[in-house]
Amino acid sequence: MPDFGLIESRLAYFCNELIPLSLKNAVCLILGFGLAQNILSATQNDSSKISILPVPTFGYAPETRGYAGAVCQMAFKTEDKIRLSSLKAEFQYTQRKQSIAEISGSVFLPSEQWLINFVAHSSRFPDYWWGIGIQTPENAKESFNSKRNWLEVAVLKKVHPNWFLGPIFRHQRRDAIAFEQTLSPSSLKVTDAGLQAGLQCLHDSRNNMLNPVKGAYLDVQITRNSAVATGNGIRIQIDGRAYKKVGAKSIAAGRAAFSYLSAPTHFFDLALLGGDRYLRGYYLGRFRDRGMLVFNGEIRKSIHKRWGAAIGLGAGTVFSQSADVFVNPFKPAFNAGLRFVADRKENINLRIDYAVGQKGQSGFYFAFGEAF
């Protein structure tokens, strides 16, 4: 049997050396984006063009307040007759003095025999903590600071048309963790690291990863979670999506996402409800626990030439025991926004959304591609 403890320790050491521990190094990731562009330009033929969309960003989100920055979205094909691959580099500075730098990508290799997904993130992020559970009161709010860095890589092999299988690794490191009051988790350490490693099974028949019009998506991940502060547990994550044309100019999109960790863990590794990815309109981390369940539905409609609109509903909850999935209350959310086709050839949208949750929670979101 392989020595998983030794493997994890070697991976942790490798990731600690690789992941940037300051925003200066994070900016180097964005500079590396230009190098990737040159490499791709040199390897692609004339019939497979690269689309590059650099734009300034601004907006408002519950977790950042006002923010400004820049994002560069690159779309390309490694072969003419396969789906679009994408790389994205982004930097933001917020009203709350948060700095966030991230580079991510999803790359189909020729004939779609392999799919590589990755995210490298570095941030200095003043944040809030309300405790654990779906019933945490607003007056439990407490501020804390931390430096966060993580690297996630999945290397997936096609095992059947539109089906991929392979290993996934995610390493996180948190430094300079400091709460301003005394309500912080009792097991908190100033520095903490966590590693997830396991298997990912992915079905993806979407025609476009950034702006799907038809097809389905199912992502199942089973990973072993290790955190310095607590212990080990098995994490199960399931994300299912479906897309269907409704009439000539509308698309119906639906998504259900589930996550559960079998053992208690560091509060950073708990499932987080909210944010742009899962439930727009709520602060990312306003509700957190070992498990999460979210439902989203949206209608996207082309209005005039390159302009479109979207309207959607969502609901989500968090829980500590799997038996409480449908016992705990669900938090509702409503979103509406505009779409602008920034790249007409590859059908890539620039998305602007406003979302509202309960008790004054709201957010304004600006991004390339759809939230799901």
SULQUI-V178503 format. One record per residue. RES is the residue in one letter. PSI is psi in whole degrees, 0 to 359 (NA if undefined). OMEGA is omega in radians with two decimals (none if undefined). Layout:
res & psi & omega
RES & PSI & OMEGA
RES & PSI & OMEGA
This chain:
res & psi & omega
M & 140 & 3.12
P & 150 & 3.11
D & 92 & -3.08
F & 326 & 3.11
G & 317 & 3.12
L & 317 & 3.12
I & 315 & -3.13
E & 318 & -3.13
S & 321 & 3.12
R & 319 & 3.11
L & 318 & -3.14
A & 316 & 3.11
Y & 315 & -3.14
F & 314 & -3.10
C & 323 & 3.11
N & 325 & 3.12
E & 328 & -3.04
L & 319 & -3.05
I & 133 & 3.14
P & 141 & -3.14
L & 11 & 3.05
S & 160 & -3.13
L & 338 & 3.06
K & 315 & 3.12
N & 328 & 3.12
A & 323 & 3.10
V & 330 & 3.10
C & 330 & 3.08
L & 319 & -3.13
I & 322 & 3.08
L & 325 & 3.09
G & 339 & 3.09
F & 319 & 3.12
G & 324 & 3.09
L & 319 & 3.10
A & 321 & 3.11
Q & 315 & -3.12
N & 321 & 3.12
I & 315 & -3.14
L & 321 & 3.13
S & 323 & -3.10
A & 335 & -3.05
T & 342 & -3.09
Q & 152 & 3.07
N & 176 & -3.03
D & 335 & -3.09
S & 356 & -3.12
S & 91 & -3.02
K & 158 & 3.05
I & 131 & 3.09
S & 125 & -3.12
I & 125 & -3.08
L & 89 & 3.07
P & 130 & 3.11
V & 151 & 2.95
P & 152 & 3.11
T & 149 & 3.05
F & 158 & 3.12
G & 196 & -3.13
Y & 133 & 3.06
A & 151 & -3.11
P & 321 & -3.06
E & 345 & -3.09
T & 342 & -2.83
R & 219 & 3.14
G & 146 & 3.10
Y & 156 & 3.06
A & 153 & -3.13
G & 209 & -3.13
A & 148 & 3.09
V & 142 & 3.08
C & 118 & -3.13
Q & 124 & 3.10
M & 129 & 3.08
A & 139 & -3.08
F & 168 & 3.04
K & 134 & 3.07
T & 352 & 3.09
E & 147 & -2.99
D & 316 & -2.92
K & 24 & 3.09
I & 175 & -3.10
R & 164 & -3.09
L & 136 & 2.96
S & 162 & -3.10
S & 148 & 2.98
L & 144 & -3.14
K & 134 & 3.02
A & 138 & -3.04
E & 142 & 3.02
F & 137 & 3.12
Q & 147 & 2.95
Y & 134 & -2.96
T & 169 & 3.12
Q & 335 & 3.13
R & 18 & 3.11
K & 38 & 3.05
Q & 137 & 3.07
S & 129 & -3.05
I & 126 & 3.07
A & 135 & -3.08
E & 143 & 2.98
I & 135 & -3.07
S & 163 & -3.13
G & 156 & 2.98
S & 116 & -2.99
V & 120 & 2.98
F & 124 & 3.05
L & 166 & -3.05
P & 140 & -3.11
S & 11 & -3.11
E & 32 & 3.11
Q & 334 & 3.10
W & 147 & 3.03
L & 124 & -3.14
I & 123 & 3.07
N & 140 & 3.10
F & 154 & 3.02
V & 130 & 2.99
A & 126 & -2.96
H & 141 & 3.03
S & 133 & -3.11
S & 152 & 2.89
R & 116 & -2.83
F & 90 & 2.91
P & 131 & -2.95
D & 180 & 3.11
Y & 152 & 3.13
W & 130 & 3.11
W & 357 & -3.04
G & 190 & -3.06
I & 135 & 3.07
G & 169 & -3.09
I & 348 & -3.07
Q & 14 & -3.10
T & 131 & -3.08
P & 157 & -3.13
E & 327 & -3.10
N & 359 & 3.04
A & 1 & -3.07
K & 132 & -3.14
E & 140 & -3.13
S & 150 & 3.05
F & 162 & 3.14
N & 154 & 3.06
S & 159 & 2.93
K & 131 & -3.04
R & 136 & 3.09
N & 136 & 3.04
W & 156 & 3.08
L & 129 & 3.10
E & 132 & -3.13
V & 132 & 3.02
A & 130 & 3.11
V & 108 & -2.96
L & 135 & 3.13
K & 136 & 3.08
K & 125 & -3.14
V & 348 & 3.12
H & 156 & 3.12
P & 122 & 3.13
N & 7 & 3.11
W & 133 & -3.10
F & 148 & -3.11
L & 138 & 3.10
G & 180 & -3.11
P & 152 & 3.06
I & 138 & 3.13
F & 140 & 3.05
R & 120 & 3.11
H & 134 & 3.14
Q & 145 & 3.03
R & 132 & 3.12
R & 127 & -3.11
D & 163 & 3.07
A & 42 & 3.12
I & 122 & -3.08
A & 119 & 3.04
F & 146 & -3.09
E & 343 & -3.13
Q & 199 & -3.07
T & 13 & -3.07
L & 8 & -3.04
S & 161 & 3.11
P & 137 & -3.02
S & 335 & -3.09
S & 10 & -3.02
L & 139 & 3.01
K & 157 & -3.14
V & 325 & 3.08
T & 136 & -3.12
D & 149 & 3.08
A & 151 & 3.12
G & 149 & -3.14
L & 133 & 3.00
Q & 133 & 3.11
A & 137 & -3.12
G & 212 & -3.01
L & 140 & 3.09
Q & 132 & 3.03
C & 124 & -3.01
L & 129 & 2.95
H & 125 & -3.10
D & 101 & 3.09
S & 14 & 3.11
R & 144 & 3.13
N & 340 & -3.09
N & 125 & -3.08
M & 329 & -3.07
L & 329 & -3.10
N & 71 & -3.06
P & 141 & 3.10
V & 329 & -3.14
K & 166 & 3.10
G & 187 & -3.10
A & 163 & -3.10
Y & 131 & 3.06
L & 120 & -3.11
D & 118 & 3.11
V & 123 & 3.14
Q & 133 & 3.03
I & 113 & -3.06
T & 155 & 3.02
R & 123 & -3.07
N & 127 & 3.09
S & 129 & 3.10
A & 140 & -3.11
V & 321 & -2.98
A & 334 & -3.02
T & 276 & -3.06
G & 209 & -3.03
N & 158 & 3.08
G & 164 & 3.09
I & 126 & 3.12
R & 131 & 3.05
I & 127 & 3.10
Q & 131 & 3.13
I & 130 & 3.13
D & 112 & -3.13
G & 136 & -3.12
R & 152 & 3.10
A & 149 & -3.08
Y & 139 & -3.11
K & 137 & 3.06
K & 138 & 3.09
V & 103 & -3.05
G & 199 & -3.05
A & 332 & -2.97
K & 9 & -3.08
S & 153 & 3.11
I & 131 & 3.02
A & 128 & -3.13
A & 137 & 3.10
G & 151 & -3.12
R & 141 & 2.97
A & 132 & -3.11
A & 138 & -3.10
F & 141 & 3.08
S & 139 & 3.09
Y & 136 & 3.11
L & 130 & -2.98
S & 346 & -3.08
A & 155 & 3.06
P & 152 & -3.09
T & 177 & 3.05
H & 145 & -3.06
F & 337 & 3.08
F & 332 & -3.06
D & 3 & 3.07
L & 158 & 3.06
A & 136 & -3.08
L & 129 & 3.07
L & 136 & 3.10
G & 188 & 3.13
G & 179 & -3.06
D & 331 & -3.01
R & 316 & -2.98
Y & 311 & -3.10
L & 86 & -3.14
R & 142 & -3.12
G & 345 & 3.12
Y & 147 & 3.04
Y & 131 & 3.11
L & 110 & -3.08
G & 2 & 3.06
R & 324 & 3.04
F & 130 & -3.14
R & 149 & 3.12
D & 185 & -3.12
R & 335 & -3.12
G & 158 & 3.13
M & 144 & 3.03
L & 128 & -3.08
V & 140 & 3.01
F & 137 & 3.09
N & 143 & 3.02
G & 143 & -3.06
E & 143 & 2.99
I & 124 & 3.13
R & 130 & -3.01
K & 134 & 3.00
S & 131 & -3.07
I & 303 & -3.07
H & 117 & 3.13
K & 246 & -3.06
R & 2 & -3.07
W & 143 & 3.09
G & 180 & -3.13
A & 161 & 3.12
A & 148 & 3.07
I & 139 & -3.05
G & 166 & 3.08
L & 152 & 3.09
G & 161 & 3.06
A & 142 & -3.12
G & 161 & 3.11
T & 164 & 2.99
V & 159 & -3.05
F & 158 & 3.14
S & 334 & 3.12
Q & 142 & -3.10
S & 333 & 3.13
A & 345 & -3.10
D & 8 & -3.03
V & 310 & -3.09
F & 14 & 3.06
V & 317 & 3.13
N & 149 & 3.14
P & 150 & 3.08
F & 140 & 3.10
K & 123 & -3.11
P & 159 & 3.07
A & 151 & 3.11
F & 137 & 3.11
N & 151 & 3.07
A & 150 & -3.11
G & 181 & -3.14
L & 155 & 3.06
R & 139 & 3.07
F & 126 & -3.12
V & 99 & -3.10
A & 330 & 3.10
D & 103 & -3.06
R & 326 & -3.12
K & 314 & -3.09
E & 0 & 3.09
N & 57 & 3.11
I & 124 & -3.09
N & 147 & 2.84
L & 125 & -2.98
R & 133 & 3.04
I & 116 & -3.07
D & 146 & 2.94
Y & 131 & -3.07
A & 147 & -3.09
V & 133 & 3.04
G & 206 & 3.13
Q & 155 & 2.97
K & 47 & 3.03
G & 1 & 3.09
Q & 134 & 3.11
S & 167 & 3.13
G & 153 & 3.10
F & 128 & -2.98
Y & 138 & -3.06
F & 120 & -3.07
A & 163 & 2.94
F & 141 & 3.09
G & 167 & -3.12
E & 159 & 3.13
A & 332 & 3.06
F & NA & none
